[in-house]
Amino acid sequence: MLNTIVYTAILSLFFVLCLYGIRIRQPNKDIPFLLDRRTTDVLRGYAIMSIMLHHMVLRMSSASILIPFRLVGYLGVSIFFFLSGYGLYHAYEKKKDIYVKGFMLKRIESVYVPAVIAQLFFMLAMMIVFHQQYKPLAFLHGLLSLYPIDSSQWYVLAALYHYFVFWLSIRFLKAWKHRTIFLFAAAVVYFVFCVLMGFSKNWYDTAFCFSLGVTFAAYGKRAFAWIQRVKITLPVLLAVLGLSVYFSYGKEEAAAIAFRCVSSITFVLLVIALLCIVDVEECKLSAYIGAISLECYLMHGKAIRLCEKALGDIAGLETLAYLLLTAVLVFGFSFLMKHYRAFLKHEPQMKK
């Protein structure tokens, strides 16, 4: 009974955070720009909340009404990759050659270095509090995320691959037609490599979403016009397709693997179509969470590991302890990253 109350409260909080501030768009009113900065922050907020609940529920022996979250984690990641590709395209279009200069270094500084810092604090905490012992090589691999001790850390390595491929496309190819073909070809290479290496399915479920984001941005006017024309029927069609894929999820046959990739793509398109119907710009709570989504992503898995080490099975009231610890770690790490980013902004001036 207590577990049901706790899980109901968590589920209610999730829906409040997602739905608070949503407004229905007025019919026949032009939509100026669906994916502005505010909207993408809100979408990232939705995505990271679903991912955090997904990873929590995976480790619960009895998840009750939270069980559906076991299957939505990769859909949240698909939003992250799509928005990342979409945002990189627009940033490049604004700055052109200036954006290419030092591109990979900036991506390493903004994504990889924070991941290494988060890993360092986590491994030190495990050593000091729980007397965890690491062999020197294992410590180095874990610190550099070459062998992710936190299983959610795979995202950082996958993101770096997509960033590198994007840099190659804008560095050596001129037409966006050729760039998008190259990006999708690189996504196929990534997908095949992950499958052949026996990586877990979360590595390749969303393999094509980054390329989709870049393509959607490159052909934005036509893409948005098409989405708006079919905004009523498309969600229904995509929902039907999504349900069919949902029931194949968890199987390891080749067809099921392909279906999961299809479902991540169709889910992204479904979200875009729904944005033609609803306006999420006033979802301030979700926007705030989305603004610190990287910190949330890097720390929530570590909160799970610490809770498992201290409390064992995460169930009932232990879920509240996990959420509380996650909040503490996220806000603490966010404070640290704020000063780190400020340092990066001032470093070029210091060199001059």
Secondary structure, DSSP 8 states (H G I E B T S, - for coil): -HHHHHHHHHHHHHHHHHHTT-EE--TT---S-TT-HHHHHHHHHHHHHHHHHHHHHHT-S--GGGGGGGG-HHHHHHHHHHHHHHHHHHHHHHHTHHHHTTHHHHHIIIIIHHHHHHHHHHHHHHHHHS-----HHHHHHHHTTSS-SSGGGHHHHHHHHHHHHHHHHHHH--SHHHHHHHHHHHHHHHHHHHHHTT--GGGTTTTTHHHHHHHHHHTHHHHHHHHHHTTTHHHHHHHHHHHHHHTTTT--SHHHHHHHHHHHHHHHHHHHHHHTTEE-TT-HHHHHHHHTHHHHHHHHHHHHHHHHHHHSS--THHHHHHHHHHHHHHHHHHHHHHHHHHHHHHHHHHH-
